[in-house]
């Protein structure tokens, strides 16, 4: 079980220290603490996703604006 958990955590970007802490908590049966760690890491990943999305949104708008301008439509 620990190897599967270790692989799962590595796939999510857990650091070695986070992984060891999680496995220790899991071994002790501290399910609530494990869930808190997973939820916290999920939240960090979602924040990073939103940050990565911003430049994509800007590029999408720039593309849309350029395409609209080249079709003779006003860019307001």
C-alpha positions in Angstrom: 0.0 0.0 0.0 2.8 2.5 0.9 4.4 2.1 -2.5 1.1 2.9 -4.3 0.5 5.8 -2.0 4.1 7.0 -2.6 3.6 6.9 -6.4 0.2 8.6 -6.2 1.6 11.4 -4.1 4.6 11.8 -6.4 2.3 12.1 -9.3 0.5 15.0 -7.6 3.8 16.8 -6.9 4.2 16.1 -3.2 7.7 16.7 -2.1 9.7 13.9 -0.5 9.2 15.6 2.9 5.5 15.9 2.4 5.3 12.3 1.3 7.1 11.0 4.4 4.9 13.1 6.6 1.8 11.8 4.9 2.9 8.2 5.1 3.7 8.6 8.8 0.2 10.1 9.4 -1.3 7.3 7.4 0.6 4.7 9.4 -0.6 6.2 12.7 -4.2 6.1 11.4 -4.6 9.9 11.4 -7.0 10.0 8.5 -8.2 13.5 9.2 -4.7 14.8 9.0 -4.1 12.9 5.8 -7.3 14.4 4.3 -6.2 17.9 5.4 -2.8 17.4 3.6 -4.5 16.3 0.5 -7.0 19.1 0.5 -4.3 21.7 1.1 -2.2 20.3 -1.7 -5.2 20.3 -4.0 -5.9 23.9 -3.2 -2.3 24.8 -4.0 -2.6 23.0 -7.4 -5.9 24.7 -8.2 -4.3 28.1 -7.4 -1.3 27.2 -9.7 -3.8 26.2 -12.4 -5.6 29.5 -12.2 -2.3 31.4 -12.4 -1.3 29.4 -15.5 -4.7 30.1 -17.0 -4.3 33.9 -16.9 -1.7 34.3 -19.7 -3.7 31.8 -21.8 -6.8 34.1 -21.4 -4.8 37.1 -22.4 -3.5 35.4 -25.5 -7.0 34.2 -26.4 -8.3 37.8 -26.1 -5.4 39.1 -28.2 -6.1 36.5 -30.9 -9.8 37.3 -30.8 -9.1 41.0 -31.0 -6.7 40.7 -33.9 -9.1 38.4 -35.9 -12.0 40.8 -35.2 -9.9 43.8 -36.4 -8.8 42.1 -39.6 -12.4 41.4 -40.5 -13.1 45.2 -40.5 -15.1 45.3 -37.3 -14.4 48.0 -34.8 -12.3 46.9 -31.8 -14.4 48.3 -29.0 
